[in-house]
Amino acid sequence: MKIAIVGTGIVGVAIAHALLDEGHEVLLLDREGPAFGPSRGNAGWIAHTDILPIASPKILRQVPKFLADPLGPLSIRPAYLPKLLPWLARFVLASRPGPYERSISGLAALQRLALPAWLARAEQTGLGHLVHRRGGLYAFTDPQAMAAAKEIAKRQAAFGIDVQMIDGPALRKLEPALSPRFAGAAYHPGTAHISDPLELTMALFEAALERGANFERIGIDRISAETRPALEASHGWRQIVDRVVVAAGAWSKPLAAALGDPIPLDTERGYNVSFPGVSGLLSRPVAFEGHGFVATPLDSGLRIGGAVEFGGLDAPPNHARTRKLYDKAATLVEGLPAFESGRTWMGFRPSIPDSLPVIGRARRNPHVLYAFGHGHYGMTQSHATADIVAALVAGRHPAIDITPFSPRRF
C-alpha cells in the first residue's frame, strides 16, 4: 500500500520505519521539514518510567500557586485564557480520581512498550550508540515530597519498573555537582536518554529515506473522506493514497476536526537553554522535582529546560521564563556556565487534557489514522506508537488495548 505520513517529527519518522518493515510505500510530508518541532529541542529522555498523568488531584491543588508566578512552572498568557477554557474544563474532569486511575492504566501500558521498541529500532538502524542507558534521577529538595514519592515508587514497582529511593549522600555520590540541599532522589537505573534529539531524529529520517521512503516539503490543508483518501494542499497539489497517518503533533487538530473528530488538543510551550560543548557536570538526566525543570547531559552539551506555558502557536517566546529556569538551576547545580553563553529555544508540546495520545482511526474515514498528542512523551512513545499504527494498518490487534487512546473518548 501507498501510505502518506503527515508530520516528520520523531513520531512520524518512527511510523515510517514501522511501515517500511511491512513493505509499504511510504511518503513523508511536512510543511517545514524533518525535526522542525519538539523533536528538535526536547530534553532527550526516554522516560518510560513515568506512569502518572499530569492531570491529577495533586496538580489541581498546585495550580493556584503556580499561576501566581507568571514565570513559574505553569503559566497561561491572559489573552489566551478564553480560548483555553474548554481544554481546562476537560483537564479538571480528567483530574478526578476515577479518570486519573484510568489514565494511569493506559499510560503505563504504552510506557511498558516504549524502551524495548526504541532499543529494537536503534539496533535495526545501526543507531544504538546514540541511545545511552545510564539511568535517570528524580531529585527532591523537600523531604516531605520525597517521602510522598515512596508511594509513587510502589506503584511503579507494581508495573515492573525498577526504582530505588536513595538519600542525599548517595545522590551526590552519583552526581557530585548537585547541591547539598537535596534530601535524596528516586533513581531509575533502567532509564535511557539519547545523544541529541535533533541528531537522532535526523539520523532516523535519513535511514528511512535510505530504506525507500520519499519526502516532500508541503503543508497539508485537507484530507478527504473518500475510500482512498486524497491529501490536498495549496496551489492545487493533490495526492491520492491508500492510507494516511496524521502525526503532525501540535498542528494535527484542524486535520482531525475536518474528518469529524474535534480533538481537545492544545499546545504546551516548553522552554530550554543548551550549552554546546559543556560536559562532565552531570552523567545522567536529572528531574528537579518541585522546581519544574530537568537537566540532560546530551552529547552536544548540557540542556536545561521545562515549564509549561499556554499561549498558542502564534505568540512569540518569552525567554524571561528560560532565564528563570536557569537562575533556579544555578542554585541547584554547581558549575553551570553563564546564561549568556547558552542557546535558548522554545517548542510546542501537543497536549491532550488526560495526558494520553490520540491513536486510532478517523471517524469519517477509517483509512486515515491518528498518532498525535503525546505531550511530554513524544520522544519516549514514538516507536511504541509506530508499532501500534503498523498493526492497525495490517488489520492486526496491537500489543496493547488502545481503547484509552481512542479519538472518540472525549
N, C-alpha and C positions, 0 to 999 in steps of 0.2 A: 504493500500500500504506500501511497504518497502521503506523508504526514507533515503538516506545517506546524511549527512551534513559534508562537508569538512571544518573544522575550528571550534575550540571551544573557541573563544573569546566571548565577550558579544553578538555579533550579532548571531553567530552560536548557542549559548546556548538559546537565546531568541527564535530563529526559532524552536528549538527542542520543547519548550513548546507549541508554537502555533500549531505545527503539532500533538503533543500528544493530544491536546484538541480535535482534529478531528478524533482520533482513529487510527492514523498511527503508524506503527512500525518504530522507529527512531534509526538510527545508527550514532553516532558521531565519527568522525575521525580527528586525529590531530597528526602531527609529534612530537610535543613537549608535548602536554597535555593541559588541560584547563587553560585559562587566562595566556597564555605564552606571548602574545604581548602587545599592548597598554592597554588591559583590566586589566593588572597587575598594571600599574603605572600611569594612566592618572589623570587628575585633579578632576574627580568625579562630574562634573557639569551635570545636566540635563538641558542643555542650550537651551530650546525650544523657547526662546525669540529672538535668533539670526536668522535673516532672510536675512542678507546681505552676499553674497558670497565673498570669499577672492579675486577672480578675479574681479577687478573693475577699473574704470577710476582712482579712488583715489590711489589705490595701485601702479598702473603703475607710477604715479608721484613720489611715495616714494621709489621705488625700487633702483634708483641710490644712494640715501642717505643711505639706509640700507646696500647695498653691499659694501659701502666704509668702513664699520666697520666689520672686519672678525668675531668679536664676538657679533655682533648686532642681532636684532630680526630676520633678514633674511640673510642667507649666502649660498653660493654654493661652495663646495670644487672644486678647479680648475681642478683637474684630472677628475672630474665627469661631468664637463660642456658639453663636446661634446655629451655624452650620453643623457643629459638632454635637449638639444636644441629642439628636436621635441615637448617635453612636454611644454617647454617655449613658443614655437610658438603658440600652442593651448591656452595657458594661456593668451597670448596677444589678441588672437581673442575673447576669452570669456570675456575679459575686455571691449570690445566695448559696447556702450550704449544699443543697441538692445539685444544682447545676455545676457548682465548683467541683464536687466529687466526680461527676460525670466527665468534666473536662480533664481531671487528673487521669482518669482511666484511659481516655483517648490519647492524651499527650504521652503517657507512659508507654503505651503500645507502640506508638510511632517512634519514640525515642529509643526503644529497645532495638529497632531495626537500623538505627542511624549509623552507629560506628561500624558494624560489620559491613554495611553497604558501602560506606566510604572506603574502608580498607580494601574491599574487593575491587572497587573501581580504580583506586590508586595503583593497586598491583597490576591490574589488567592493562592500564595505560602507561605503565613504567614510571609512575609519578610517586611511588611510595616514599621516596626520600624527602618529599615535600610535606609529609604528614609526620608530626612529632608526637610521640607518646611519652610525655614527661609528667603527666598528671596535672591537676588544677587545684587551686585553693580558693576557698570562700572564707575570708578573714574577718574577724569581729573585733572591734574596739570596745563594744558594750558586752560585759559579762552576761547580762540578762538575756540579750539577744542570742548569745552563743548557747546558753542553757536551753533556750527555746528551740534552737537548731538541732538539738539532740533528738527531739521528737520527729523533726523532718528526716533526720538520718535514719530513724527506724522505718519510716515509710519508704525511703529509698532502698534500704536493705531488703524490704519485703518484695521489691521489684527486681531483686538481684543486683543492685548497684553497690559496688564496693565503696564504702565511705568510712573514714577514720577521723574521729574527733581528737585533735591534738592541742596541747596547751601552748602558751606564749613562747617559752624557750624552745620547744620542738619546732614551732613555726619559724622562729628566727634562725634555727639551725638549717632549715630548708632554704630560707630566703633571708640572708643576713641584712639586706638593705631595708627591710621593713622596720617600722618604728617600734620601740618597746611598748607603745600604747596598746598594742594588740593583745587581747586576752587569749587568743587562740584561733583555730580555724577548723573547718570541715575540709579534709584532704581527700581528694578523689584520685587515687593513683592511676586509674584507667583512662582518665580524660586525655583527649588529644587536642592539639592545635595545629594549624597549618603554617607553612612558611610565610606566606603573604597572600591575602585574598585576591588581589589583582593578578599576581603572578600565577597562582594556581588556577583561577578561573580561565585566564587566557591560555594556559597550557592545555586545559581540558577542551577548550574551544578549538584550538589548533589541532588537537588529537582527533576531534570529531570531524573536522574538515579532511584530515588525512584518511579517515575511515570512509569517506564518501559523502558526508553531509555537505549541503550547499548553504550559503548565506547571502541574504540580500538586505541592504540597509534601507528600510522603508517602514513608515508608521502605518499600522493597520487601523482603519477607521470603522470598519464594519465587517461582521461575519454573518453570512446568510444562514437561514434556517432550512435550506434545501437539503435533500438527502446527501448529495455530495456538496459539502459546504464551500462557498466561494468567499475568499478574502478580498476586501476592496480597500483601496487607498486613493489618495488624491491623484488628479491628472489622469483618471481613467484606468489606473492599474487594477488588474483583477486576476486572481489565480484560483482555479478550482482544484480541490484536493480530496482525498478520501477521508482524512481525519484532520482535526485541528486541536492543538493543545494551547490553551491560554495560560501563559506563565509569565505575565508582564508585571508581576509584583504590584506596586502601588498604582500602576496605570491600567490595571485589569478591570476596574469597576465599570466603566461605560460599556465595554465589550460584553460583559456578563449581563448588564441591565438590558441591553438590546436583544439578548437571547432569552429574556423572561426571568432573569434571576437578579433581583435587587439585593445584592450582597452588601452588608454594612461594613464596607472596607474604608478605613481612613489611614492616615499616614502619621507615624511617629517619627519626628525629625530627631535623629541622633547626631551627636557631635563628637569629634575627637581631635587630638593633636598627636602627630607622629614625629619621632626624632630619628631621621635616617642615620644609619651607621652606629647608633648607640646600642651597645650590647653589654652583657655582664651584670646589669643591675638586678634583673630577675631571670630565673631559669625556667619558669613555667608561668602560665596565666594566673592572675590573682583577681578575684572579685572582692571589692571593698564593701562588705555588707553594711547597709545603713547609710552609705555615703553616695550611692548611685553611680558608681563608675567601676571600670575594670582596667587592668593593665596587661598587655600581652607582649612577650618578647619575640616579635617576628624576626625572620631572617633579615628583613630590610631595615629593622630598627625597632625601637620601643614605641608602642602605641598606647595612649591613654584616652579612654572615651566612655561614653554612656549618655545618660539623661534621656528624658522623653519630653518633647515639645510638640504640642498640637498646633499647627499653623497652616496646614495645607501644602500644596505643591508649588505655589507661586511666590510666597513671601521670601524675601532674602534671608540668608543665615544671620543669626545673632551670635557672633563669636565671643561676646561677653560671657555667654554660657560656657564656651570652651575654656576661657580664661579662668572661670570659677572652678571648673573641674580640675584644671591644672593646679591652681592655688591650694585646693584641698589635697590633691595628690602629693604636693611638695611637703606637706606636713606629715605624711604617712610613709613616704618612700625617700630614703636618703640618697643624695647624689644626683637628683634629676637635673638635666641641663636647663638653661634658661628658656622660658616660654617662647621668646622671640626667635630662638633657633629652630623651633618646630614648624611643622606644616599642618595647618588646620584644614578640617573637612567637615561637611555636613551631608547626611544621606537620609533617604526616606524608607523607613521600615513599613511594609504593607501590613497593617494591623487589623485584626478581627476582634470584636469585643470579648469573645470567650477564649482567646489565645490559641485557637486551633485553626490550622489552614483550611482552605476550601479545596477539596479533592473530589471530583465526581463529574457527572455528565450534565450538560446544559439542558434546561427544561424544554426548549423548543427544538433542539437538535441533539440527539444522543451521540452523534458523530463528532461533537465538539466537547472536549474535556477541559476541566479547570484544574489548575495546580498553582495556586497563589495564596497570599495572605499568611505567610509563615512568620511574620513578625520578627522577633529576635532570633529565630531559629532557621532562617533560610539556608545558611551555610550548613548547619547541623543536619537538617532533614532533607537536603536536596536529593541525595542518591536513594534514600528510602522512598521518597515521593516518586522518583523516577521509576523504581521497580513496580510501584503500585500502578502508575499510569500505563506502563508496558503490559501489565497483566490485564487491565481494563480494555486496552486496545485489542488484545488477543482473545478476549472473552473468558479469561481465567478468573478464578477467585483470587484476590490479593492475599498476601500472607497474613494480614490482619483484617478485622472488621472495620470498614471505612465509614460506617454509619455516622460516627461522631463528626466526620468532616464533610458531610453532605451539604451541597448548596441549598438544599431545601430545609435546613434545620432552623432557619431564622423565622 
